[in-house]
Amino acid sequence: MAEVVIVASEDEAGELAASVVVELVRRVPDAVLGLATGSTPLSTYRALARRITDERLDVSRVRGFALDEYVGLPAGHPESYRAVIAREVVGPLGLTPALVHVPSGDPTTIAEAADDYERAIEAAGGVDVQILGIGRTGHIGFNEPGSSLASPTRVKTLTEQTRADNARFFDSPEDVPMHCITQGIGTILRARHLVLLAFGASKARAIADAVEGPVSASRPGSAIQLHPHATVIVDEAAAADLEHAPYYRHAWANKPGWQGV
Ligand code: GLP
């Protein structure tokens, strides 16, 4: 079962997720981080940037792999995940740009890009901590409902719901690409620790399905139930549909000090 932590605010969630990364980097200075985009991980990246500065943490050897990328955006497009990761993660955290990878969404080389990315993650020794958000369709990365639970990195077609949800980042809804390249669910499950974050009532159903629903390709987030070390950090609104919320609160409140997150 995933460990579920219900917190009061996005900032508190960000602090907790950042502490997981800080403790990892102290132990493993060349740790491999799995990096999500979207609004959800921003409080984590903010907290992480602050702690890196305050604690003078050396992150020069930290490596990173983004989860996904749109296919077909012009190079340098501000909403390409390559640009987002550079702006919101690499810059503020002070990571070494050459050590942070984003799958290529260039349509001319897309056939090889997925396999190349999968091999690069493997060559790096795999992801130590994978930060995840979840879409309203229940997607993790861009693995929309129906994605094989064993899937590798590959090209996917976005649902119209996800395109509409992401339209806020673009000038018009039609500008949201139709296709993406995403780490597969199988890829994500190979990370050694999953940290899934979700905030707000619009994520409550997806979280309940992911944590407590049947494991099913129709609910991609439910794949986390197959992982031996998954931490789910949610605010009260995103926790609203969790049947066992009282137990999660009880377990967290009584967590032994020797047992890290
Ligand atoms: C996006 C990303 C996912 C993200 C999810 C939720 O489209 N591809 O990695 O977790 O959808 O987005 P948000 O955090 O903005 O709600």
py3Dmol code that shows the C-alpha trace and the ligand (Angstrom):
import py3Dmol

protein = """\
ATOM      1  CA  MET A   1       0.000   0.000   0.000  1.00  0.00           C
ATOM      2  CA  ALA A   2       1.161   3.518  -0.657  1.00  0.00           C
ATOM      3  CA  GLU A   3       1.838   5.669   2.371  1.00  0.00           C
ATOM      4  CA  VAL A   4      -0.724   8.468   2.271  1.00  0.00           C
ATOM      5  CA  VAL A   5       0.075  11.768   3.973  1.00  0.00           C
ATOM      6  CA  ILE A   6      -2.730  14.303   4.225  1.00  0.00           C
ATOM      7  CA  VAL A   7      -1.375  17.816   4.720  1.00  0.00           C
ATOM      8  CA  ALA A   8      -2.943  21.237   5.258  1.00  0.00           C
ATOM      9  CA  SER A   9      -1.504  23.034   2.231  1.00  0.00           C
ATOM     10  CA  GLU A  10       0.454  22.782  -0.998  1.00  0.00           C
ATOM     11  CA  ASP A  11       3.361  24.457   0.758  1.00  0.00           C
ATOM     12  CA  GLU A  12       3.433  21.812   3.474  1.00  0.00           C
ATOM     13  CA  ALA A  13       3.347  19.104   0.800  1.00  0.00           C
ATOM     14  CA  GLY A  14       6.208  20.822  -1.015  1.00  0.00           C
ATOM     15  CA  GLU A  15       8.290  20.935   2.173  1.00  0.00           C
ATOM     16  CA  LEU A  16       7.756  17.227   2.780  1.00  0.00           C
ATOM     17  CA  ALA A  17       8.532  16.188  -0.802  1.00  0.00           C
ATOM     18  CA  ALA A  18      11.581  18.465  -0.812  1.00  0.00           C
ATOM     19  CA  SER A  19      12.833  16.804   2.380  1.00  0.00           C
ATOM     20  CA  VAL A  20      12.729  13.418   0.629  1.00  0.00           C
ATOM     21  CA  VAL A  21      14.957  14.803  -2.132  1.00  0.00           C
ATOM     22  CA  VAL A  22      17.311  16.616   0.248  1.00  0.00           C
ATOM     23  CA  GLU A  23      17.860  13.473   2.322  1.00  0.00           C
ATOM     24  CA  LEU A  24      18.509  11.489  -0.856  1.00  0.00           C
ATOM     25  CA  VAL A  25      21.055  13.979  -2.219  1.00  0.00           C
ATOM     26  CA  ARG A  26      22.896  14.056   1.118  1.00  0.00           C
ATOM     27  CA  ARG A  27      23.308  10.271   0.871  1.00  0.00           C
ATOM     28  CA  VAL A  28      23.774  10.092  -2.906  1.00  0.00           C
ATOM     29  CA  PRO A  29      25.316  13.276  -4.366  1.00  0.00           C
ATOM     30  CA  ASP A  30      24.771  12.092  -7.957  1.00  0.00           C
ATOM     31  CA  ALA A  31      21.183  10.957  -7.314  1.00  0.00           C
ATOM     32  CA  VAL A  32      18.798  10.600 -10.243  1.00  0.00           C
ATOM     33  CA  LEU A  33      15.582  12.595  -9.893  1.00  0.00           C
ATOM     34  CA  GLY A  34      12.436  11.931 -11.919  1.00  0.00           C
ATOM     35  CA  LEU A  35      10.919  15.318 -12.683  1.00  0.00           C
ATOM     36  CA  ALA A  36       7.245  16.044 -13.257  1.00  0.00           C
ATOM     37  CA  THR A  37       5.892  19.191 -14.885  1.00  0.00           C
ATOM     38  CA  GLY A  38       2.462  20.820 -14.466  1.00  0.00           C
ATOM     39  CA  SER A  39       1.330  22.994 -11.563  1.00  0.00           C
ATOM     40  CA  THR A  40       1.432  20.331  -8.866  1.00  0.00           C
ATOM     41  CA  PRO A  41       5.201  19.960  -8.242  1.00  0.00           C
ATOM     42  CA  LEU A  42       5.870  23.714  -8.156  1.00  0.00           C
ATOM     43  CA  SER A  43       5.677  23.988  -4.347  1.00  0.00           C
ATOM     44  CA  THR A  44       8.165  21.112  -4.138  1.00  0.00           C
ATOM     45  CA  TYR A  45      10.600  22.820  -6.496  1.00  0.00           C
ATOM     46  CA  ARG A  46      10.232  26.099  -4.577  1.00  0.00           C
ATOM     47  CA  ALA A  47      10.931  24.402  -1.234  1.00  0.00           C
ATOM     48  CA  LEU A  48      13.809  22.492  -2.746  1.00  0.00           C
ATOM     49  CA  ALA A  49      15.419  25.622  -4.201  1.00  0.00           C
ATOM     50  CA  ARG A  50      15.209  27.317  -0.810  1.00  0.00           C
ATOM     51  CA  ARG A  51      16.692  24.386   1.089  1.00  0.00           C
ATOM     52  CA  ILE A  52      19.519  23.932  -1.420  1.00  0.00           C
ATOM     53  CA  THR A  53      20.502  27.576  -0.887  1.00  0.00           C
ATOM     54  CA  ASP A  54      19.970  27.684   2.885  1.00  0.00           C
ATOM     55  CA  GLU A  55      21.781  24.413   3.514  1.00  0.00           C
ATOM     56  CA  ARG A  56      24.448  24.967   0.821  1.00  0.00           C
ATOM     57  CA  LEU A  57      23.663  21.569  -0.604  1.00  0.00           C
ATOM     58  CA  ASP A  58      25.924  20.568  -3.492  1.00  0.00           C
ATOM     59  CA  VAL A  59      23.614  19.548  -6.354  1.00  0.00           C
ATOM     60  CA  SER A  60      26.184  19.895  -9.121  1.00  0.00           C
ATOM     61  CA  ARG A  61      26.224  16.120  -9.731  1.00  0.00           C
ATOM     62  CA  VAL A  62      22.474  15.517  -9.400  1.00  0.00           C
ATOM     63  CA  ARG A  63      20.950  14.034 -12.531  1.00  0.00           C
ATOM     64  CA  GLY A  64      17.366  14.341 -13.759  1.00  0.00           C
ATOM     65  CA  PHE A  65      14.901  12.834 -16.198  1.00  0.00           C
ATOM     66  CA  ALA A  66      11.637  14.561 -17.069  1.00  0.00           C
ATOM     67  CA  LEU A  67       8.559  12.388 -17.368  1.00  0.00           C
ATOM     68  CA  ASP A  68       7.264  13.582 -20.691  1.00  0.00           C
ATOM     69  CA  GLU A  69       7.197  16.101 -23.542  1.00  0.00           C
ATOM     70  CA  TYR A  70       4.764  17.340 -26.165  1.00  0.00           C
ATOM     71  CA  VAL A  71       5.401  16.205 -29.722  1.00  0.00           C
ATOM     72  CA  GLY A  72       5.744  18.846 -32.403  1.00  0.00           C
ATOM     73  CA  LEU A  73       6.108  22.137 -30.552  1.00  0.00           C
ATOM     74  CA  PRO A  74       8.651  24.425 -32.211  1.00  0.00           C
ATOM     75  CA  ALA A  75      12.104  24.259 -30.588  1.00  0.00           C
ATOM     76  CA  GLY A  76      12.287  26.750 -27.735  1.00  0.00           C
ATOM     77  CA  HIS A  77       8.490  27.005 -27.294  1.00  0.00           C
ATOM     78  CA  PRO A  78       8.019  28.334 -23.726  1.00  0.00           C
ATOM     79  CA  GLU A  79       5.485  25.615 -22.887  1.00  0.00           C
ATOM     80  CA  SER A  80       7.578  22.730 -24.169  1.00  0.00           C
ATOM     81  CA  TYR A  81       8.520  20.676 -21.144  1.00  0.00           C
ATOM     82  CA  ARG A  82      12.170  21.163 -22.076  1.00  0.00           C
ATOM     83  CA  ALA A  83      11.668  24.906 -21.524  1.00  0.00           C
ATOM     84  CA  VAL A  84       9.519  24.384 -18.417  1.00  0.00           C
ATOM     85  CA  ILE A  85      12.084  22.084 -16.794  1.00  0.00           C
ATOM     86  CA  ALA A  86      14.867  24.586 -17.569  1.00  0.00           C
ATOM     87  CA  ARG A  87      12.846  27.505 -16.155  1.00  0.00           C
ATOM     88  CA  GLU A  88      11.224  25.892 -13.124  1.00  0.00           C
ATOM     89  CA  VAL A  89      13.699  23.237 -12.081  1.00  0.00           C
ATOM     90  CA  VAL A  90      17.222  23.468 -13.511  1.00  0.00           C
ATOM     91  CA  GLY A  91      17.540  27.253 -13.038  1.00  0.00           C
ATOM     92  CA  PRO A  92      16.000  27.672  -9.563  1.00  0.00           C
ATOM     93  CA  LEU A  93      17.665  24.532  -8.139  1.00  0.00           C
ATOM     94  CA  GLY A  94      21.016  25.278  -9.752  1.00  0.00           C
ATOM     95  CA  LEU A  95      21.276  21.840 -11.371  1.00  0.00           C
ATOM     96  CA  THR A  96      23.864  21.177 -14.058  1.00  0.00           C
ATOM     97  CA  PRO A  97      21.917  21.595 -17.342  1.00  0.00           C
ATOM     98  CA  ALA A  98      23.791  18.824 -19.193  1.00  0.00           C
ATOM     99  CA  LEU A  99      22.759  16.310 -16.516  1.00  0.00           C
ATOM    100  CA  VAL A 100      19.017  16.946 -16.862  1.00  0.00           C
ATOM    101  CA  HIS A 101      17.230  15.167 -19.677  1.00  0.00           C
ATOM    102  CA  VAL A 102      13.856  15.692 -21.347  1.00  0.00           C
ATOM    103  CA  PRO A 103      12.551  13.339 -24.041  1.00  0.00           C
ATOM    104  CA  SER A 104      12.743  14.823 -27.511  1.00  0.00           C
ATOM    105  CA  GLY A 105       9.398  15.752 -29.059  1.00  0.00           C
ATOM    106  CA  ASP A 106      10.935  16.440 -32.469  1.00  0.00           C
ATOM    107  CA  PRO A 107       8.642  14.622 -34.943  1.00  0.00           C
ATOM    108  CA  THR A 108      11.515  13.894 -37.340  1.00  0.00           C
ATOM    109  CA  THR A 109      13.341  11.699 -34.821  1.00  0.00           C
ATOM    110  CA  ILE A 110      10.431  10.561 -32.679  1.00  0.00           C
ATOM    111  CA  ALA A 111      10.719   6.925 -33.777  1.00  0.00           C
ATOM    112  CA  GLU A 112      14.073   6.540 -32.002  1.00  0.00           C
ATOM    113  CA  ALA A 113      13.532   9.089 -29.239  1.00  0.00           C
ATOM    114  CA  ALA A 114      11.481   6.815 -26.984  1.00  0.00           C
ATOM    115  CA  ASP A 115      13.951   3.912 -27.041  1.00  0.00           C
ATOM    116  CA  ASP A 116      16.867   6.318 -26.620  1.00  0.00           C
ATOM    117  CA  TYR A 117      15.243   7.816 -23.542  1.00  0.00           C
ATOM    118  CA  GLU A 118      14.493   4.454 -21.990  1.00  0.00           C
ATOM    119  CA  ARG A 119      18.137   3.413 -22.537  1.00  0.00           C
ATOM    120  CA  ALA A 120      19.436   6.681 -21.063  1.00  0.00           C
ATOM    121  CA  ILE A 121      17.449   6.139 -17.847  1.00  0.00           C
ATOM    122  CA  GLU A 122      18.763   2.598 -17.630  1.00  0.00           C
ATOM    123  CA  ALA A 123      22.359   3.720 -18.278  1.00  0.00           C
ATOM    124  CA  ALA A 124      22.035   6.247 -15.446  1.00  0.00           C
ATOM    125  CA  GLY A 125      21.189   3.366 -13.114  1.00  0.00           C
ATOM    126  CA  GLY A 126      17.470   4.179 -12.914  1.00  0.00           C
ATOM    127  CA  VAL A 127      15.550   6.912 -11.130  1.00  0.00           C
ATOM    128  CA  ASP A 128      15.978   7.218  -7.341  1.00  0.00           C
ATOM    129  CA  VAL A 129      12.998   9.444  -6.547  1.00  0.00           C
ATOM    130  CA  GLN A 130      10.235  10.058  -9.056  1.00  0.00           C
ATOM    131  CA  ILE A 131       8.084  13.137  -8.397  1.00  0.00           C
ATOM    132  CA  LEU A 132       4.614  12.641  -9.870  1.00  0.00           C
ATOM    133  CA  GLY A 133       1.436  14.636 -10.319  1.00  0.00           C
ATOM    134  CA  ILE A 134      -1.808  13.116 -11.527  1.00  0.00           C
ATOM    135  CA  GLY A 135      -4.182  14.314 -14.216  1.00  0.00           C
ATOM    136  CA  ARG A 136      -7.937  14.478 -13.817  1.00  0.00           C
ATOM    137  CA  THR A 137      -8.156  11.513 -16.200  1.00  0.00           C
ATOM    138  CA  GLY A 138      -5.972   9.618 -13.725  1.00  0.00           C
ATOM    139  CA  HIS A 139      -2.876   9.869 -15.928  1.00  0.00           C
ATOM    140  CA  ILE A 140       0.628   9.795 -14.502  1.00  0.00           C
ATOM    141  CA  GLY A 141       3.238  11.221 -16.830  1.00  0.00           C
ATOM    142  CA  PHE A 142       1.046  11.381 -19.913  1.00  0.00           C
ATOM    143  CA  ASN A 143      -0.121   7.756 -19.615  1.00  0.00           C
ATOM    144  CA  GLU A 144      -3.790   8.196 -20.381  1.00  0.00           C
ATOM    145  CA  PRO A 145      -6.417   5.580 -19.425  1.00  0.00           C
ATOM    146  CA  GLY A 146      -5.780   2.356 -21.302  1.00  0.00           C
ATOM    147  CA  SER A 147      -1.994   2.589 -21.013  1.00  0.00           C
ATOM    148  CA  SER A 148      -0.380  -0.769 -20.377  1.00  0.00           C
ATOM    149  CA  LEU A 149       0.858  -1.111 -16.828  1.00  0.00           C
ATOM    150  CA  ALA A 150       4.099  -2.473 -18.316  1.00  0.00           C
ATOM    151  CA  SER A 151       4.496   0.276 -20.930  1.00  0.00           C
ATOM    152  CA  PRO A 152       7.923   1.722 -21.803  1.00  0.00           C
ATOM    153  CA  THR A 153       8.592   5.283 -22.955  1.00  0.00           C
ATOM    154  CA  ARG A 154       6.584   5.852 -26.119  1.00  0.00           C
ATOM    155  CA  VAL A 155       4.356   8.228 -28.079  1.00  0.00           C
ATOM    156  CA  LYS A 156       0.778   8.627 -26.839  1.00  0.00           C
ATOM    157  CA  THR A 157      -2.295  10.513 -28.025  1.00  0.00           C
ATOM    158  CA  LEU A 158      -3.610  12.945 -25.411  1.00  0.00           C
ATOM    159  CA  THR A 159      -7.258  12.759 -24.380  1.00  0.00           C
ATOM    160  CA  GLU A 160      -9.379  15.799 -25.181  1.00  0.00           C
ATOM    161  CA  GLN A 161      -9.837  16.249 -21.400  1.00  0.00           C
ATOM    162  CA  THR A 162      -6.066  16.550 -20.881  1.00  0.00           C
ATOM    163  CA  ARG A 163      -5.725  18.927 -23.832  1.00  0.00           C
ATOM    164  CA  ALA A 164      -8.489  21.090 -22.349  1.00  0.00           C
ATOM    165  CA  ASP A 165      -6.874  20.964 -18.883  1.00  0.00           C
ATOM    166  CA  ASN A 166      -3.519  22.052 -20.313  1.00  0.00           C
ATOM    167  CA  ALA A 167      -5.011  24.747 -22.577  1.00  0.00           C
ATOM    168  CA  ARG A 168      -4.402  27.280 -19.784  1.00  0.00           C
ATOM    169  CA  PHE A 169      -0.707  27.204 -20.638  1.00  0.00           C
ATOM    170  CA  PHE A 170      -1.279  28.011 -24.325  1.00  0.00           C
ATOM    171  CA  ASP A 171      -2.762  30.958 -26.262  1.00  0.00           C
ATOM    172  CA  SER A 172      -5.657  28.845 -27.484  1.00  0.00           C
ATOM    173  CA  PRO A 173      -6.913  25.277 -26.833  1.00  0.00           C
ATOM    174  CA  GLU A 174      -6.108  24.266 -30.441  1.00  0.00           C
ATOM    175  CA  ASP A 175      -2.449  25.045 -29.781  1.00  0.00           C
ATOM    176  CA  VAL A 176      -2.167  22.143 -27.303  1.00  0.00           C
ATOM    177  CA  PRO A 177      -0.416  19.337 -29.179  1.00  0.00           C
ATOM    178  CA  MET A 178      -2.349  16.160 -29.926  1.00  0.00           C
ATOM    179  CA  HIS A 179       0.576  13.850 -29.140  1.00  0.00           C
ATOM    180  CA  CYS A 180       3.219  13.446 -26.497  1.00  0.00           C
ATOM    181  CA  ILE A 181       6.160  11.245 -25.636  1.00  0.00           C
ATOM    182  CA  THR A 182       6.012   9.911 -22.087  1.00  0.00           C
ATOM    183  CA  GLN A 183       7.824   7.546 -19.778  1.00  0.00           C
ATOM    184  CA  GLY A 184       5.607   4.481 -19.607  1.00  0.00           C
ATOM    185  CA  ILE A 185       3.971   3.117 -16.514  1.00  0.00           C
ATOM    186  CA  GLY A 186       6.510   0.295 -16.558  1.00  0.00           C
ATOM    187  CA  THR A 187       9.280   2.922 -16.665  1.00  0.00           C
ATOM    188  CA  ILE A 188       7.787   4.865 -13.760  1.00  0.00           C
ATOM    189  CA  LEU A 189       7.388   1.694 -11.688  1.00  0.00           C
ATOM    190  CA  ARG A 190      11.130   1.009 -12.018  1.00  0.00           C
ATOM    191  CA  ALA A 191      11.945   4.195 -10.060  1.00  0.00           C
ATOM    192  CA  ARG A 192      13.009   3.291  -6.530  1.00  0.00           C
ATOM    193  CA  HIS A 193      10.669   5.700  -4.722  1.00  0.00           C
ATOM    194  CA  LEU A 194       7.509   7.327  -6.070  1.00  0.00           C
ATOM    195  CA  VAL A 195       6.249  10.584  -4.558  1.00  0.00           C
ATOM    196  CA  LEU A 196       2.805  11.394  -5.934  1.00  0.00           C
ATOM    197  CA  LEU A 197       1.350  14.813  -5.142  1.00  0.00           C
ATOM    198  CA  ALA A 198      -2.180  16.114  -5.697  1.00  0.00           C
ATOM    199  CA  PHE A 199      -4.081  19.192  -4.606  1.00  0.00           C
ATOM    200  CA  GLY A 200      -7.652  20.402  -4.891  1.00  0.00           C
ATOM    201  CA  ALA A 201     -11.079  18.868  -5.292  1.00  0.00           C
ATOM    202  CA  SER A 202     -10.608  18.253  -9.021  1.00  0.00           C
ATOM    203  CA  LYS A 203      -8.041  15.555  -8.145  1.00  0.00           C
ATOM    204  CA  ALA A 204     -10.075  13.789  -5.419  1.00  0.00           C
ATOM    205  CA  ARG A 205     -11.526  11.104  -7.692  1.00  0.00           C
ATOM    206  CA  ALA A 206      -8.221  10.390  -9.436  1.00  0.00           C
ATOM    207  CA  ILE A 207      -6.495  10.039  -6.043  1.00  0.00           C
ATOM    208  CA  ALA A 208      -9.124   7.699  -4.615  1.00  0.00           C
ATOM    209  CA  ASP A 209      -8.893   5.563  -7.758  1.00  0.00           C
ATOM    210  CA  ALA A 210      -5.097   5.561  -7.621  1.00  0.00           C
ATOM    211  CA  VAL A 211      -4.801   4.689  -3.931  1.00  0.00           C
ATOM    212  CA  GLU A 212      -7.858   2.545  -3.250  1.00  0.00           C
ATOM    213  CA  GLY A 213      -9.393   1.543  -6.569  1.00  0.00           C
ATOM    214  CA  PRO A 214      -8.760  -1.697  -8.400  1.00  0.00           C
ATOM    215  CA  VAL A 215      -5.408  -1.811 -10.193  1.00  0.00           C
ATOM    216  CA  SER A 216      -6.363  -1.217 -13.802  1.00  0.00           C
ATOM    217  CA  ALA A 217      -4.986   0.228 -17.022  1.00  0.00           C
ATOM    218  CA  SER A 218      -8.218   2.256 -17.074  1.00  0.00           C
ATOM    219  CA  ARG A 219      -6.934   4.100 -13.978  1.00  0.00           C
ATOM    220  CA  PRO A 220      -3.227   4.598 -14.729  1.00  0.00           C
ATOM    221  CA  GLY A 221      -2.506   6.103 -11.298  1.00  0.00           C
ATOM    222  CA  SER A 222      -3.571   2.828  -9.672  1.00  0.00           C
ATOM    223  CA  ALA A 223      -0.265   1.356 -10.892  1.00  0.00           C
ATOM    224  CA  ILE A 224       1.345   2.914  -7.795  1.00  0.00           C
ATOM    225  CA  GLN A 225      -0.281   0.091  -5.802  1.00  0.00           C
ATOM    226  CA  LEU A 226       2.207  -2.257  -7.496  1.00  0.00           C
ATOM    227  CA  HIS A 227       5.163  -0.251  -6.202  1.00  0.00           C
ATOM    228  CA  PRO A 228       6.900  -1.241  -2.959  1.00  0.00           C
ATOM    229  CA  HIS A 229       7.727   2.357  -1.960  1.00  0.00           C
ATOM    230  CA  ALA A 230       5.132   4.937  -2.948  1.00  0.00           C
ATOM    231  CA  THR A 231       4.333   8.066  -0.948  1.00  0.00           C
ATOM    232  CA  VAL A 232       1.159   9.997  -1.749  1.00  0.00           C
ATOM    233  CA  ILE A 233       1.028  13.565  -0.425  1.00  0.00           C
ATOM    234  CA  VAL A 234      -2.352  15.279  -0.765  1.00  0.00           C
ATOM    235  CA  ASP A 235      -4.217  18.235   0.670  1.00  0.00           C
ATOM    236  CA  GLU A 236      -7.610  17.842   2.357  1.00  0.00           C
ATOM    237  CA  ALA A 237      -9.557  18.558  -0.832  1.00  0.00           C
ATOM    238  CA  ALA A 238      -7.700  15.946  -2.874  1.00  0.00           C
ATOM    239  CA  ALA A 239      -8.121  13.460   0.012  1.00  0.00           C
ATOM    240  CA  ALA A 240     -11.890  13.966   0.158  1.00  0.00           C
ATOM    241  CA  ASP A 241     -12.853  10.674  -1.545  1.00  0.00           C
ATOM    242  CA  LEU A 242     -10.396   8.436   0.336  1.00  0.00           C
ATOM    243  CA  GLU A 243     -12.322   5.783   2.237  1.00  0.00           C
ATOM    244  CA  HIS A 244      -9.476   5.006   4.610  1.00  0.00           C
ATOM    245  CA  ALA A 245      -8.414   8.602   5.343  1.00  0.00           C
ATOM    246  CA  PRO A 246      -8.825   8.138   9.136  1.00  0.00           C
ATOM    247  CA  TYR A 247      -6.381   5.232   9.026  1.00  0.00           C
ATOM    248  CA  TYR A 248      -3.845   7.180   6.915  1.00  0.00           C
ATOM    249  CA  ARG A 249      -3.964  10.057   9.424  1.00  0.00           C
ATOM    250  CA  HIS A 250      -3.586   7.631  12.336  1.00  0.00           C
ATOM    251  CA  ALA A 251      -0.625   5.857  10.720  1.00  0.00           C
ATOM    252  CA  TRP A 252       1.137   9.148   9.923  1.00  0.00           C
ATOM    253  CA  ALA A 253       0.536  10.594  13.395  1.00  0.00           C
ATOM    254  CA  ASN A 254       2.017   7.463  14.967  1.00  0.00           C
ATOM    255  CA  LYS A 255       4.828   6.872  12.535  1.00  0.00           C
ATOM    256  CA  PRO A 256       7.951   5.630  14.305  1.00  0.00           C
ATOM    257  CA  GLY A 257      10.734   8.206  14.237  1.00  0.00           C
ATOM    258  CA  TRP A 258      13.231   5.693  12.878  1.00  0.00           C
ATOM    259  CA  GLN A 259      11.134   5.088   9.761  1.00  0.00           C
ATOM    260  CA  GLY A 260      11.834   7.761   7.153  1.00  0.00           C
ATOM    261  CA  VAL A 261       9.317   8.912   4.534  1.00  0.00           C
TER     262      VAL A 261
END
"""
ligand_1 = """\
16
GLP
C 0.277 17.126 -17.013
C 1.606 16.349 -16.969
C 1.619 15.397 -15.815
C 0.973 16.108 -14.639
C -0.510 16.229 -14.886
C -1.239 17.101 -13.879
O -0.258 17.293 -18.232
N 2.005 15.662 -18.154
O 2.958 15.007 -15.522
O 1.169 15.379 -13.462
O -0.758 16.588 -16.218
O -1.033 18.463 -14.130
P -1.180 19.578 -13.045
O -0.142 19.313 -12.014
O -0.934 20.870 -13.744
O -2.552 19.455 -12.477
"""
view = py3Dmol.view(width=600, height=400)
view.addModel(protein, "pdb")
view.setStyle({"model": 0}, {"cartoon": {"style": "trace"}})
view.addModel(ligand_1, "xyz")
view.setStyle({"model": 1}, {"stick": {}})
view.zoomTo()
view.show()
